[in-house]
Amino acid sequence: MRTFALALLSLLALAAPARAEDVDPLDPCFAVYDVGDYAGAVSCVHPLAEEGNPWAQGALGEMYANGRGVPQDYAQAVDWTRKAAEQGNAWAQAILGEMYRKGQGVAQDYAEAAAWTRKAAEQGYDVAQNNLGAMYALGQGVPQDYAEAAAWTRKAAEQGYDVAQNNLGAMYALGQGVPQDDAQAVEWYRKAAEQGHAQAQNNLGSRYYNGQGVAQDYGEAVVWYRKAAEQGNAWGQYNLGVMYRDGQGVPQDYGEAVVWYRKAAEQGLAEAQVNLGWMYLHGQGVLQDYAQAVAWYRKAAEQGNAWAQLSLGVMYYKGEGLPQNYEEAYVWWSLAAAQGHADATKRRDVAASRLTPEALSRAQARAAAEHERLKEPAL
């Protein structure tokens, strides 16, 4: 069985700004909103927005963006958010930046996104500081600059913003914009994890698993993986499944491994899908079921996972869980071989020897088309 590395996987994701809190004129409106009476909240907020209250304008924009109490209308959301942003409201500036970044209600424009996000960040708004850091890391609307990314991310992290703390931990882990430092990575992951940030909990678990910045401790790894998994984090679920499969930090339990693999696989995590397929293939934690193995291998293979492509090719070659088909075996082994998988290269050549020239030509064309599809960026 293929054992996958426990991935760090901490992307510098742009966080959506939170709504305003503790603004006296709007407290009654937020009270209505918080009990789910969105139409009542709109009725409460709208007059204040018309009067020029920037927090009310931003709140009304948010309700249009989310379709709460009004039909969803990104153009109206932009209009009201811009009114607040132009009054200097940092919360609205950050939201307007996000709308430009995502192309919601306006043409997508990373430069405008960065400009509005910077206005909010320079006022000290932690979410905007994190988002501006992410834009520097990704080169969106600004030149890619990891040092600037780290500087803005740190400002937000030092204010206690958990998303930024996780991101700063990732920058230390990867040595992006800061010297690589496993101890610092652990410190920042822990700050975010202790606030309940699921990805940080998974990342801290991986640090304990690998003994990076802390003493290796499978029991602690399980503790943090479980916290992430129970919040629905797919990587935490997958990693907890690995721990149960291998009996690391917990008693070995294939049934529990399957439970957690399935949760992650159903969220689309390819690594979990291929491992769940393996469990069905070998009847570990579930009844042996070749058709189910094929189904899960296919899901992962179609995402470009080389091990799943190799395994799906084997199923086609042997005729396990589906009719034997050497052309299909060739296609999937070709895709795995294109990713540098040496075993797949050998198997592809064996499959080719069993095909007529016409069948080989068809298989090569299909493999090339699938390879091009997999290179297309996800929407």
Secondary structure as GFF3:
##gff-version 3
##sequence-region A 1 379
A	DSSP	three_ten_helix	24	26	.	.	.	ID=ss1
A	DSSP	alpha_helix	27	34	.	.	.	ID=ss2
A	DSSP	alpha_helix	38	50	.	.	.	ID=ss3
A	DSSP	alpha_helix	54	66	.	.	.	ID=ss4
A	DSSP	alpha_helix	74	85	.	.	.	ID=ss5
A	DSSP	alpha_helix	90	102	.	.	.	ID=ss6
A	DSSP	alpha_helix	110	121	.	.	.	ID=ss7
A	DSSP	alpha_helix	126	138	.	.	.	ID=ss8
A	DSSP	alpha_helix	146	158	.	.	.	ID=ss9
A	DSSP	alpha_helix	162	174	.	.	.	ID=ss10
A	DSSP	alpha_helix	182	194	.	.	.	ID=ss11
A	DSSP	alpha_helix	198	210	.	.	.	ID=ss12
A	DSSP	alpha_helix	218	230	.	.	.	ID=ss13
A	DSSP	alpha_helix	234	246	.	.	.	ID=ss14
A	DSSP	alpha_helix	254	266	.	.	.	ID=ss15
A	DSSP	alpha_helix	270	282	.	.	.	ID=ss16
A	DSSP	alpha_helix	290	301	.	.	.	ID=ss17
A	DSSP	alpha_helix	306	318	.	.	.	ID=ss18
A	DSSP	alpha_helix	326	338	.	.	.	ID=ss19
A	DSSP	alpha_helix	342	353	.	.	.	ID=ss20
A	DSSP	alpha_helix	357	375	.	.	.	ID=ss21
###
